[in-house]
């Protein structure tokens, strides 16, 4: 009957050696770590997964703030419009035409006789 003596000895040993808590510096290393990057840099607007959560292939992980990208597109469209208007102005100038403030085209002085 060794079992009763083991059950009796275990509490005696636990009381004889009190438990002691200590702070130990440690470094947790992941067994499987994946580096993530986006094709462009930007400010993260939202994160769709939690740390340690499994993600499926193709699942959205995070979204970047699209405001700077929308601003860049608007700036490019404005530049394109300015270049287009400039080209139209050069074409009118090369053809010898001018545009009055009301938008009507007329020939330069001397090429059109006034009555």
C-alpha positions as CSV (number, residue, x, y, z in Angstrom):
1,X,0.0,0.0,0.0
2,X,2.4,2.6,-1.2
3,X,-0.3,4.9,-2.6
4,X,-1.5,6.3,0.8
5,X,2.0,7.2,1.8
6,X,2.6,9.0,-1.5
7,X,-0.6,11.0,-1.1
8,X,0.5,11.9,2.5
9,X,4.1,12.8,1.5
10,X,3.1,15.1,-1.4
11,X,1.3,17.7,0.7
12,X,4.1,17.6,3.3
13,X,6.7,18.3,0.6
14,X,4.6,21.1,-0.9
15,X,4.3,22.8,2.5
16,X,7.9,22.3,3.3
17,X,9.1,24.0,0.1
18,X,7.0,27.1,-0.4
19,X,6.4,28.2,-4.0
20,X,8.4,31.2,-5.1
21,X,7.6,33.5,-8.0
22,X,10.3,35.3,-9.9
23,X,10.5,37.5,-12.9
24,X,12.5,36.0,-15.7
25,X,13.3,37.8,-18.9
26,X,12.4,35.7,-21.9
27,X,12.1,36.1,-25.6
28,X,9.2,34.4,-27.4
29,X,10.0,33.2,-30.8
30,X,7.4,32.1,-33.3
31,X,7.8,28.7,-34.8
32,X,6.2,29.9,-38.1
33,X,6.6,33.6,-38.9
34,X,5.6,35.2,-42.2
35,X,6.8,38.6,-43.3
36,X,4.2,40.8,-44.9
37,X,4.5,43.8,-47.2
38,X,2.3,45.8,-49.4
39,X,3.3,46.8,-53.0
40,X,3.1,50.5,-52.0
41,X,3.7,52.3,-48.8
42,X,0.9,54.0,-47.0
43,X,-1.0,54.4,-43.8
44,X,-2.9,51.4,-42.5
45,X,-6.6,52.2,-42.3
46,X,-7.9,48.8,-41.0
47,X,-6.6,45.4,-40.0
48,X,-9.0,42.5,-40.9
49,X,-7.3,39.7,-38.8
50,X,-6.0,39.4,-35.2
51,X,-2.5,38.4,-34.2
52,X,-2.1,34.6,-34.2
53,X,-5.2,34.1,-36.3
54,X,-5.0,31.8,-39.3
55,X,-5.8,33.5,-42.6
56,X,-6.9,31.8,-45.8
57,X,-5.2,32.3,-49.2
58,X,-6.5,35.5,-50.8
59,X,-8.1,36.8,-47.6
60,X,-7.9,40.6,-46.9
61,X,-5.4,41.2,-44.1
62,X,-5.3,44.9,-44.0
63,X,-6.4,48.0,-46.0
64,X,-4.4,51.1,-46.7
65,X,-5.9,54.6,-46.5
66,X,-6.8,55.4,-50.1
67,X,-7.1,59.2,-49.7
68,X,-3.5,59.9,-50.9
69,X,-4.0,57.6,-53.9
70,X,-7.3,59.3,-54.8
71,X,-5.6,62.7,-54.5
72,X,-2.8,61.6,-56.8
73,X,-5.3,60.4,-59.4
74,X,-7.2,63.7,-59.2
75,X,-3.9,65.6,-59.6
76,X,-3.0,63.5,-62.7
77,X,-6.4,64.1,-64.2
78,X,-6.1,67.8,-63.6
79,X,-2.7,67.9,-65.3
80,X,-4.0,66.0,-68.2
81,X,-6.8,68.5,-68.6
82,X,-4.4,71.4,-68.4
83,X,-2.2,69.9,-71.1
84,X,-5.2,69.2,-73.3
85,X,-6.4,72.8,-73.0
86,X,-2.9,74.0,-73.7
87,X,-2.7,71.9,-76.8
88,X,-6.0,73.2,-78.1
89,X,-4.8,76.8,-77.5
90,X,-1.6,76.1,-79.5
91,X,-3.6,74.6,-82.3
92,X,-5.9,77.6,-82.5
93,X,-2.9,79.9,-82.4
94,X,-1.2,78.0,-85.2
95,X,-4.3,78.1,-87.4
96,X,-4.5,81.8,-87.0
97,X,-7.7,81.7,-85.0
98,X,-8.5,83.3,-81.7
99,X,-11.3,82.8,-79.3
100,X,-13.4,85.7,-78.0
101,X,-14.6,85.7,-74.4
102,X,-18.0,84.5,-75.6
103,X,-16.4,81.4,-77.1
104,X,-16.9,82.3,-80.8
105,X,-13.9,81.8,-83.1
106,X,-12.9,84.6,-85.5
107,X,-10.0,85.1,-87.9
108,X,-7.2,87.4,-87.1
109,X,-7.5,91.0,-88.2
110,X,-6.9,91.4,-91.9
111,X,-7.9,87.9,-92.8
112,X,-11.6,88.6,-92.5
113,X,-13.2,91.8,-93.8
114,X,-15.7,93.7,-91.8
115,X,-18.5,95.3,-93.6
